[in-house]
């Protein structure tokens, strides 16, 4: 049924690796976390990590979402989100803070809330 509907809508079917699925899920969360930081709803990236560790049960050995993201790198995450924005539209618009961090080479752990950096 899904294959038929996709064909009808002209949506090409593709397969994804486990890493691609993980990145799509977590990069979207990193993008939203950047919006939360930029709006001043969290004071620092480590606040988001605490919430992910305690609230979502993110694996402690990964250190939290933003700590994990710093291991991949701001520039790489921004690059991928930009690609998905080009491919899939508005749902993948990169957060302004993510863009600024990538352009300045600033890691997530040094991100500051609000518009000024």
N, C-alpha and C positions, 0 to 999 in steps of 0.2 A: 504494500500500500504506500509506504514512504517512497520507495523507488519510483512508483508510478506518478505520485504527486510531484516529486522533484523533477522528473522528466517533463511533466506538463508545465511546470513553472520555469523550465530551462535552467535548473540549478544542477551544476555538475557535481556528481558524487565524488568524494575523495576520502582517503583514509589518513589517519593521523597517528604518529608515534605517541607513546605514553608521555614523553617529554613535551611534545607539542600540546597535548591536552593539559598537562600540568601548567605550562607557561601561559596558555590562554586563560585559564582560571585564575592563576595567581597574579599575572601581570595586570589583569583587569582590577584586581583588588589593590595592587600597588598604585595604580592610576587613581582609584577612588581615595586611597589613603593620602595621596598627594593633595587632593582637593580638600580633604579634612584638615590637613596641616595648613594649607594656604588660607583657609577660612578661619584659622585660629581655634578650631574645635579641639585640637590636640596641640600640645606645646612642642613636642619633639617626636622624632621617629620612634624612639624607645617607648613612648607612651602607647603607640600603636602596637609595638611588639608585645607589651604587657597584655593588652587586650586580646591579641591573637593567641598568646600562650594560655592565658587564663580563661578567656571566653570561648574560643573556638577549638582549643585543644591542639593548637599547632605544635608540632614536635619540638620539645625543648632543646634537643641537640641541634636544631636549625636556628635557634636564637630568636625567633619571631619573624614575621613577614618582611619587615624592612631590613633587618639584619641579613636575612636570606637574600633579599634583593640586592643589597650592596655586594654580595658575593658574585652576583652575575654582572653587576655594573649598571649605573644609571643610563649611560649612553646606549648600551645594548637593549635595555628595556624600552627606552624611548624610541630607538630605531624600529623595533618590532611593532610597537603600538602605532607608530606612524604608518608602517606598511599595512597593518590591519585597517587603519583608518582609510587609507587609499582603496583597499579592497572591499571593505564592508560598511563604510559610511560613518555616520554620526555617532553610533554607539561606541566607536573607538577613538573619539577625539582625545588627543593627549592632554592631560592636565597642564595648566600653565606652569605650575611649580615643577613638574617633571621636565618640561621643556627648558626652564631656566637652569635647573640642576644639570641637565645634560649639556647645555651650552657652556656652562662655567666649569664643568668637570667636578662638581660638588657631590660628594656621596650623600646618600639619604640620611646617614647619622648626623650630618651637619646642617640638615634642612631646618629652616626657621619658619615659624608661622607668620601669616600675613603676607602682604605684597612686597615688603622690603626684605632684601637678603643681605 
